[in-house]
Amino acid sequence: MQKAGLQQTLTQTTKLSPTQIQLIRMLELPSIELSQRINEELQENPALEEGRDEELLKDNYANDELDEFGGYGEGDEDFDDDRHDPLQNADFNYEQYVSDDETPSYMMHQQYSPADEDRREVPIIGGSSLIEELKSQIYLTKMTKPQRHIAKWVLGNIDDDGYLRRTIEQLVDDIMFQEQIQVSDEEMADIVGQIKEFDPPGIASANLQECLLTQLSRKPKTDTIALASTILTDHFEAFSKHHFDKIKQRLGCTDEAFQQAVQEIIHLNQKPANAFTGTVYETQRETIIPDFSIEERDEELFVTLNTGDIPELHVSREYTDMLNEYSAMPKTKETREATQFIRNKMDAAKWFIDAIRQRNETLIKTMTAILKFQYDFFLDGEESSLKPMVLQDIADRTGYDVSTISRVSNSKYVETRYGIYPLKYFFSEAMVNSDGDEISTREIKKILQELIDNEDKRMPLTDEQLVDALGREGYPIARRTVAKYRDMLNIPVARLRKTV
């Protein structure tokens, strides 16, 4: 029989220092977000000041190493043990402090010209988000002010694909519960109906069928558009299952007319929000500020960390003097509280400065290792020059943990003479081909894409046939691997690629 009781145990654990926690949070921040984070800290901590500490410079405490990383000033003491990898701690859960998303959602390229060599900020095309764009269209309607408020709330229910999957009744109940706004089903339906007239066509549709029909309704009225609308209205389920012969028989149309209607349908946008999310169009609307630049000097390549908009920081001299004054005063409750407040703010400022310095050191060391590993690519810009590289390869070269490399490479960009690339672009797994050579899985994906692009769309290649084709090219991989790569390339299965 077991008895409940108390028992004391002695365990040894390692706790993270405040600087390490600050660093973990900052490692994932790209340059533009780091600048915002610094501005927030400057507002919250009066002991932290922007600019160089002139007194420190006079005392010759500034050194060349700090200048290289932006001159963040003091705060080195007591952190020497963290230099190898400040994130190494077996008892620490990283996920408490950083997000799980380690993969950028898109990649982009920007043409490079010698005249831009010293430029750090690379604007692509400025633009607004989907919701901002939709909100601006509200003011083009005849909605009243209360209705505009409801419409903005409705826009917040549109999902990432651009669909409004909540029913009118659900929206009415939700806005009553969340906003304490009472609205009738009829008025909500009218507001949603006006939103569905917004651009891009198909936005706020309840389902795919409505989305496609809305887009067709915006096109010029032709026989082909009319036939396509009939197919989607009366035979949508059969069309989605590719039962084309049955549809043609029921409609009594010619093969040519049916094929033209099908082409109209398959070229419609199945995800209206794609004009703003996860597409090339979004990439062109973003403003990307690269975190690194690869520059050539004396026929050698070097890494430069972009600190253009990141201010230099130092601990306030005024707070230092105040601490000295209060320390010299008689010890009363008020002076002790004031002294402790000042010391806490100064410690927080030092920790913050040191976290930024360590962040920059970690970033520059990691990017330098990537440059050396993929040196041939940075020289010629050819994708075929990319070597298979995983996080462990860079971890081995830097002495950092794999999780640290993952945090550094998340949402960071590097500017090269051939364009701007996310750091994740340079990582890919390796496999051995039939000749025994180690190749990048990126090369296999490229060949897979070419095979599917050149297939007969009337008889698209199945995954098994793709396995055989890749095998003939010298890439022996399993069917499940082909399916995985196909999904990563956003390529549907063979039956959904089939056209008449």
FIDO-295054 format. One record per residue (C-alpha): residue in one letter; y, x, z. Coordinates in Angstrom, 1 decimal, padded with zeros to 4 digits. Layout:
REM FIDO-295054
A, Y, X, Z
...
END
This chain:
REM FIDO-295054
M, 000.0, 000.0, 000.0
Q, 003.4, 001.4, -001.1
K, 006.3, 001.3, 001.4
A, 010.0, 001.3, 000.5
G, 012.0, 004.1, 001.9
L, 014.8, 006.6, 001.4
Q, 014.1, 010.2, 000.3
Q, 016.5, 013.1, -000.2
T, 016.0, 015.4, -003.2
L, 018.0, 018.5, -004.2
T, 018.7, 018.9, -007.9
Q, 020.8, 021.3, -009.9
T, 023.0, 019.9, -012.6
T, 025.8, 021.3, -014.8
K, 028.9, 019.2, -015.2
L, 031.3, 019.4, -018.1
S, 034.8, 020.7, -017.5
P, 037.7, 018.5, -018.5
T, 038.5, 020.9, -021.4
Q, 034.9, 020.5, -022.7
I, 035.3, 016.7, -022.6
Q, 038.7, 016.9, -024.3
L, 037.1, 019.1, -027.0
I, 034.2, 016.8, -027.6
R, 036.6, 013.9, -028.2
M, 038.8, 016.0, -030.5
L, 036.2, 017.7, -032.6
E, 035.7, 014.6, -034.8
L, 039.4, 014.0, -035.2
P, 040.7, 014.9, -038.7
S, 044.1, 016.6, -038.8
I, 046.2, 013.4, -039.2
E, 044.4, 011.7, -036.3
L, 044.8, 014.8, -034.1
S, 048.5, 014.7, -034.8
Q, 048.6, 011.1, -033.5
R, 046.5, 012.0, -030.5
I, 049.0, 014.8, -029.6
N, 051.9, 012.4, -029.9
E, 050.2, 010.0, -027.5
E, 049.6, 012.8, -025.0
L, 053.2, 013.9, -025.3
Q, 054.3, 010.4, -024.4
E, 051.9, 010.1, -021.4
N, 052.2, 013.6, -019.9
P, 055.7, 014.8, -019.1
A, 054.4, 018.3, -018.2
L, 053.4, 018.8, -021.9
E, 056.1, 019.8, -024.2
E, 056.4, 020.3, -028.0
G, 057.5, 023.7, -029.4
R, 056.9, 027.3, -028.4
D, 057.5, 028.5, -024.9
E, 060.4, 030.9, -025.4
E, 060.0, 032.3, -021.9
L, 056.3, 033.0, -022.6
L, 057.2, 034.8, -025.8
K, 059.8, 036.9, -024.0
D, 057.1, 037.9, -021.5
N, 054.8, 038.9, -024.4
Y, 052.0, 036.5, -023.5
A, 051.8, 035.2, -027.0
N, 049.2, 037.0, -029.2
D, 048.2, 037.1, -032.8
E, 044.9, 035.2, -032.2
L, 046.8, 032.1, -031.0
D, 049.3, 032.4, -033.8
E, 046.4, 032.2, -036.3
F, 045.4, 028.8, -034.9
G, 048.9, 027.4, -034.6
G, 050.3, 029.0, -031.5
Y, 049.1, 026.5, -028.9
G, 050.1, 028.8, -026.0
E, 048.7, 029.2, -022.6
G, 045.6, 027.8, -020.9
D, 042.9, 030.5, -021.5
E, 042.0, 031.2, -018.0
D, 038.7, 030.1, -016.5
F, 037.3, 029.1, -019.9
D, 035.6, 032.4, -021.0
D, 032.2, 031.0, -020.3
D, 032.8, 028.2, -022.8
R, 033.5, 030.3, -025.8
H, 030.0, 030.5, -027.2
D, 029.5, 026.8, -027.4
P, 031.7, 024.6, -025.1
L, 029.4, 021.6, -025.9
Q, 026.2, 023.2, -024.7
N, 025.0, 021.0, -021.7
A, 021.5, 019.6, -021.5
D, 022.5, 017.0, -018.9
F, 025.4, 015.6, -020.9
N, 025.2, 012.5, -023.1
Y, 027.5, 013.1, -026.1
E, 027.3, 009.5, -027.2
Q, 029.4, 008.5, -024.1
Y, 032.4, 010.3, -025.7
V, 032.0, 010.3, -029.5
S, 031.0, 007.8, -032.1
D, 027.6, 007.6, -033.8
D, 029.1, 007.6, -037.3
E, 028.5, 011.1, -038.7
T, 028.6, 010.4, -042.4
P, 031.9, 009.8, -044.3
S, 031.7, 006.6, -046.4
Y, 033.0, 008.1, -049.6
M, 033.8, 011.4, -051.3
M, 036.7, 012.1, -053.6
H, 038.0, 014.7, -056.0
Q, 041.6, 015.8, -056.8
Q, 042.7, 018.0, -059.6
Y, 044.0, 021.4, -058.5
S, 046.9, 023.3, -060.0
P, 048.2, 026.8, -059.0
A, 051.6, 025.3, -058.3
D, 050.0, 023.4, -055.4
E, 048.5, 026.5, -053.8
D, 050.6, 026.3, -050.6
R, 050.5, 022.5, -050.3
R, 048.6, 021.1, -047.3
E, 049.2, 017.4, -047.7
V, 047.5, 015.9, -050.8
P, 048.6, 012.3, -051.4
I, 046.2, 010.5, -053.7
I, 047.8, 007.1, -054.1
G, 049.4, 005.2, -051.2
G, 048.2, 001.7, -050.6
S, 047.4, -001.0, -048.1
S, 044.2, -002.3, -046.7
L, 042.5, -005.4, -047.9
I, 043.6, -007.5, -045.0
E, 047.2, -006.3, -045.4
E, 047.1, -007.1, -049.1
L, 045.8, -010.6, -048.3
K, 048.4, -011.2, -045.6
S, 051.1, -010.4, -048.0
Q, 049.8, -013.1, -050.4
I, 050.2, -015.7, -047.6
Y, 053.9, -015.6, -048.1
L, 053.5, -016.6, -051.7
T, 052.1, -019.9, -050.7
K, 053.8, -023.1, -049.4
M, 052.1, -022.8, -046.0
T, 054.2, -023.7, -043.0
K, 054.8, -021.0, -040.3
P, 052.0, -022.4, -038.0
Q, 049.6, -022.5, -041.0
R, 050.5, -018.9, -041.9
H, 049.5, -017.9, -038.4
I, 046.1, -019.8, -038.8
A, 045.6, -018.2, -042.2
K, 046.1, -014.7, -040.7
W, 043.5, -015.5, -038.1
V, 041.1, -016.7, -040.8
L, 041.5, -013.4, -042.7
G, 040.2, -011.6, -039.6
N, 036.9, -013.4, -040.2
I, 036.3, -012.0, -043.6
D, 033.5, -009.5, -043.6
D, 033.4, -006.0, -045.1
D, 032.0, -007.4, -048.4
G, 034.9, -009.9, -048.7
Y, 033.0, -013.0, -047.8
L, 034.0, -015.8, -045.3
R, 030.6, -016.8, -044.0
R, 031.9, -019.1, -041.2
T, 031.9, -022.8, -042.0
I, 035.1, -025.0, -041.6
E, 033.7, -026.6, -038.5
Q, 032.9, -023.1, -037.0
L, 036.4, -021.9, -037.8
V, 037.9, -024.9, -036.1
D, 035.9, -024.4, -033.0
D, 036.5, -020.6, -032.9
I, 040.2, -020.8, -033.2
M, 040.4, -023.5, -030.5
F, 038.3, -021.3, -028.2
Q, 040.0, -017.9, -029.0
E, 043.6, -018.9, -029.7
Q, 043.8, -022.4, -028.1
I, 045.0, -023.7, -031.4
Q, 044.0, -027.2, -032.3
V, 043.6, -027.8, -036.1
S, 041.8, -030.6, -038.0
D, 038.9, -029.9, -040.3
E, 041.0, -031.1, -043.3
E, 043.9, -028.7, -042.5
M, 041.5, -025.8, -042.0
A, 039.8, -026.6, -045.3
D, 043.1, -026.7, -047.1
I, 044.1, -023.3, -045.6
V, 040.8, -021.7, -046.5
G, 041.0, -023.2, -050.0
Q, 044.4, -021.5, -050.6
I, 043.1, -018.2, -049.3
K, 040.3, -018.4, -051.9
E, 042.9, -018.5, -054.6
F, 044.1, -015.0, -053.5
D, 043.3, -011.8, -055.3
P, 040.9, -010.1, -055.7
P, 039.0, -013.1, -057.3
G, 036.1, -014.3, -055.2
I, 037.6, -013.3, -051.9
A, 036.7, -015.5, -048.9
S, 033.7, -017.0, -050.8
A, 031.0, -018.5, -048.6
N, 028.2, -017.0, -050.7
L, 027.4, -015.1, -053.9
Q, 027.2, -018.1, -056.1
E, 030.7, -019.3, -055.2
C, 032.0, -015.7, -055.5
L, 030.7, -015.4, -059.1
L, 031.9, -018.8, -060.2
T, 035.4, -018.2, -058.8
Q, 035.6, -015.0, -060.9
L, 034.5, -016.9, -064.0
S, 037.0, -019.6, -063.4
R, 039.8, -017.0, -063.7
K, 038.6, -015.9, -067.1
P, 039.7, -017.4, -070.5
K, 037.9, -020.6, -071.4
T, 035.3, -019.6, -074.0
D, 031.9, -020.8, -075.0
T, 030.3, -017.7, -073.3
I, 032.2, -018.3, -070.1
A, 031.2, -021.9, -070.1
L, 027.6, -021.1, -070.6
A, 027.7, -018.4, -067.8
S, 029.3, -021.0, -065.5
T, 026.5, -023.5, -066.3
I, 023.8, -020.9, -065.6
L, 025.3, -020.1, -062.2
T, 026.0, -023.7, -061.3
D, 022.7, -025.4, -062.4
H, 020.2, -022.5, -062.5
F, 021.4, -019.9, -060.0
E, 018.1, -019.6, -058.1
A, 016.2, -019.1, -061.4
F, 018.8, -016.6, -062.6
S, 018.6, -014.6, -059.4
K, 014.8, -014.4, -059.9
H, 015.3, -013.3, -063.6
H, 013.5, -016.3, -065.0
F, 015.5, -016.0, -068.1
D, 013.0, -017.7, -070.5
K, 012.9, -020.8, -068.4
I, 016.7, -021.0, -068.3
K, 017.0, -020.6, -072.1
Q, 014.4, -023.3, -072.6
R, 016.2, -025.7, -070.4
L, 019.6, -025.0, -071.9
G, 018.4, -024.8, -075.5
C, 020.7, -021.9, -076.3
T, 020.1, -018.9, -078.6
D, 019.0, -015.5, -077.4
E, 022.3, -014.0, -078.5
A, 024.5, -016.6, -076.7
F, 022.3, -016.3, -073.6
Q, 022.5, -012.5, -073.6
Q, 026.3, -012.6, -073.9
A, 026.5, -015.0, -070.9
V, 024.2, -012.8, -068.9
Q, 026.4, -009.7, -069.7
E, 029.5, -011.6, -068.4
I, 027.7, -012.4, -065.2
I, 026.3, -009.0, -064.4
H, 029.7, -007.4, -064.9
L, 031.2, -009.6, -062.2
N, 031.9, -008.1, -058.8
Q, 029.3, -009.2, -056.2
K, 031.4, -007.8, -053.4
P, 035.1, -008.8, -053.7
A, 036.2, -006.4, -051.0
N, 034.9, -003.5, -053.1
A, 038.4, -003.2, -054.6
F, 039.4, -001.9, -051.2
T, 036.3, -000.7, -049.4
G, 033.7, 001.9, -050.3
T, 034.6, 002.3, -054.0
V, 036.4, 004.7, -056.3
Y, 039.4, 002.3, -056.1
E, 039.6, 002.7, -052.4
T, 039.4, 006.5, -052.8
Q, 042.4, 006.5, -055.1
R, 044.4, 004.4, -052.7
E, 043.8, 006.6, -049.7
T, 046.0, 009.5, -048.6
I, 043.8, 012.4, -047.6
I, 045.1, 015.3, -045.7
P, 042.5, 018.1, -046.0
D, 041.7, 019.9, -042.8
F, 040.9, 023.2, -044.5
S, 042.0, 025.0, -047.6
I, 040.0, 027.7, -049.5
E, 042.3, 030.3, -050.8
E, 041.7, 033.4, -052.9
R, 043.4, 036.6, -051.9
D, 042.5, 040.0, -053.5
E, 039.6, 038.4, -055.3
E, 038.1, 037.1, -052.0
L, 038.0, 033.6, -050.6
F, 039.4, 032.8, -047.2
V, 039.5, 029.7, -045.0
T, 042.8, 028.3, -043.8
L, 043.1, 025.6, -041.2
N, 045.7, 023.0, -041.9
T, 048.0, 022.7, -039.0
G, 051.0, 021.5, -041.0
D, 051.9, 018.4, -039.0
I, 050.4, 019.5, -035.7
P, 053.1, 020.7, -033.3
E, 052.9, 023.7, -031.0
L, 052.5, 022.8, -027.4
H, 053.3, 024.4, -024.0
V, 053.4, 023.5, -020.4
S, 056.9, 022.4, -019.3
R, 058.9, 025.2, -017.6
E, 060.8, 022.5, -015.7
Y, 057.5, 021.3, -014.1
T, 056.5, 024.9, -013.3
D, 059.9, 025.4, -011.5
M, 059.5, 022.0, -009.7
L, 056.0, 023.1, -008.5
N, 057.4, 026.3, -007.1
E, 060.2, 024.4, -005.3
Y, 057.9, 021.8, -003.7
S, 055.4, 024.5, -002.7
A, 058.2, 026.2, -000.7
M, 059.3, 023.0, 001.1
P, 058.0, 022.0, 004.5
K, 054.6, 020.2, 004.2
T, 055.2, 016.5, 004.6
K, 053.3, 013.6, 003.1
E, 055.9, 013.1, 000.4
T, 056.0, 016.8, -000.6
R, 052.2, 017.0, -000.7
E, 052.0, 013.9, -002.9
A, 054.7, 015.2, -005.2
T, 053.1, 018.7, -005.4
Q, 049.7, 017.1, -006.2
F, 051.2, 014.9, -008.9
I, 053.0, 017.8, -010.6
R, 049.9, 020.0, -010.3
N, 047.7, 017.3, -011.9
K, 050.1, 016.9, -014.8
M, 050.3, 020.6, -015.4
D, 046.5, 021.0, -015.2
A, 046.1, 018.1, -017.7
A, 048.6, 019.8, -020.0
K, 046.7, 023.1, -019.8
W, 043.4, 021.4, -020.4
F, 044.8, 019.6, -023.4
I, 046.3, 022.7, -024.9
D, 043.1, 024.7, -024.4
A, 041.0, 021.9, -025.9
I, 043.0, 022.0, -029.1
R, 042.8, 025.8, -029.2
Q, 039.0, 025.7, -028.8
R, 038.8, 022.9, -031.4
N, 040.6, 025.0, -033.9
E, 038.4, 028.0, -033.2
T, 035.3, 025.9, -033.6
L, 036.5, 024.3, -036.8
I, 037.5, 027.6, -038.5
K, 034.3, 029.4, -037.5
T, 032.2, 026.5, -038.8
M, 034.1, 026.2, -042.1
T, 033.9, 030.0, -042.6
A, 030.1, 029.8, -042.2
I, 030.0, 027.0, -044.8
L, 032.1, 029.1, -047.2
K, 029.8, 032.1, -046.9
F, 026.7, 029.9, -047.3
Q, 028.1, 028.1, -050.4
Y, 030.2, 031.0, -051.7
D, 029.0, 030.6, -055.3
F, 030.1, 026.9, -055.4
F, 033.6, 027.7, -054.1
L, 033.9, 030.4, -056.8
D, 032.8, 028.3, -059.8
G, 032.9, 024.7, -058.7
E, 029.5, 023.9, -060.3
E, 027.3, 021.4, -058.5
S, 024.3, 023.4, -059.6
S, 025.6, 026.3, -057.5
L, 025.2, 024.4, -054.3
K, 022.3, 025.7, -052.1
P, 020.1, 023.5, -049.9
M, 021.9, 023.6, -046.5
V, 021.3, 021.6, -043.3
L, 023.2, 021.5, -040.1
Q, 020.7, 024.0, -038.5
D, 021.7, 026.6, -041.1
I, 025.3, 026.6, -040.0
A, 024.3, 026.3, -036.3
D, 022.3, 029.5, -036.6
R, 025.2, 031.3, -038.2
T, 027.9, 030.2, -035.7
G, 025.9, 030.1, -032.5
Y, 026.9, 026.5, -031.9
D, 024.6, 023.6, -031.3
V, 023.5, 021.3, -034.2
S, 025.4, 018.4, -032.6
T, 028.6, 020.5, -032.6
I, 028.2, 021.2, -036.3
S, 027.6, 017.5, -036.9
R, 030.8, 016.6, -035.0
V, 032.9, 019.2, -036.9
S, 031.7, 018.1, -040.3
N, 032.3, 014.4, -039.6
S, 035.3, 013.0, -041.5
K, 036.7, 016.5, -042.4
Y, 037.8, 017.5, -045.8
V, 038.4, 020.9, -047.5
E, 040.8, 021.5, -050.4
T, 039.5, 023.8, -053.1
R, 040.7, 024.8, -056.5
Y, 038.3, 022.3, -058.0
G, 039.1, 019.3, -055.8
I, 039.0, 017.9, -052.3
Y, 035.5, 017.5, -050.8
P, 034.2, 016.0, -047.5
L, 032.3, 018.7, -045.5
K, 029.2, 016.4, -045.6
Y, 029.1, 017.0, -049.4
F, 027.8, 020.5, -048.9
F, 024.8, 019.5, -046.8
S, 021.6, 018.6, -048.4
E, 017.9, 019.0, -047.7
A, 015.6, 021.4, -049.6
M, 012.3, 020.9, -051.4
V, 010.0, 023.2, -053.4
N, 009.5, 022.4, -057.1
S, 006.4, 023.1, -059.1
D, 007.5, 026.7, -059.8
G, 007.7, 027.4, -056.0
D, 011.5, 027.6, -056.1
E, 013.6, 026.0, -053.3
I, 016.0, 023.4, -054.7
S, 018.5, 021.0, -053.2
T, 017.6, 017.3, -053.0
R, 021.0, 016.7, -054.6
E, 019.6, 018.0, -057.8
I, 016.7, 015.6, -057.6
K, 019.1, 012.7, -057.0
K, 021.1, 013.7, -060.1
I, 017.9, 013.8, -062.3
L, 016.9, 010.4, -060.9
Q, 020.2, 008.9, -061.7
E, 020.0, 010.3, -065.3
L, 016.5, 008.8, -065.7
I, 017.7, 005.4, -064.7
D, 020.9, 005.6, -066.7
N, 018.8, 006.3, -069.9
E, 016.0, 003.8, -069.3
D, 015.3, 000.8, -071.5
K, 017.0, -002.0, -069.5
R, 014.6, -004.5, -071.0
M, 011.7, -002.6, -069.4
P, 013.3, -000.6, -066.5
L, 011.3, 002.1, -064.8
T, 009.4, 001.2, -061.7
D, 009.4, 003.6, -058.7
E, 005.8, 004.7, -059.7
Q, 007.0, 005.5, -063.2
L, 010.0, 007.4, -061.8
V, 007.6, 009.4, -059.7
D, 005.6, 010.3, -062.9
A, 008.8, 011.2, -064.8
L, 010.1, 013.4, -062.0
G, 006.7, 015.1, -061.8
R, 006.9, 016.0, -065.5
E, 010.3, 017.5, -064.8
G, 008.7, 019.7, -062.1
Y, 009.7, 017.7, -059.0
P, 006.5, 016.4, -057.3
I, 007.8, 013.8, -054.8
A, 006.2, 010.7, -053.2
R, 007.0, 007.1, -054.2
R, 008.6, 006.3, -050.9
T, 010.9, 009.3, -051.4
V, 012.0, 008.0, -054.8
A, 012.7, 004.6, -053.2
K, 014.8, 006.3, -050.4
Y, 016.8, 008.3, -052.9
R, 017.3, 005.2, -055.1
D, 018.6, 003.3, -052.1
M, 021.0, 006.2, -051.3
L, 022.3, 006.0, -054.8
N, 022.8, 002.2, -054.5
I, 020.4, 001.6, -057.4
P, 018.4, -001.7, -057.2
V, 014.7, -002.1, -057.8
A, 013.4, -002.3, -061.4
R, 013.2, -006.1, -061.6
L, 016.9, -006.4, -060.6
R, 017.9, -003.9, -063.3
K, 016.2, -005.8, -066.0
T, 018.2, -007.5, -068.8
V, 017.1, -009.5, -071.8
END
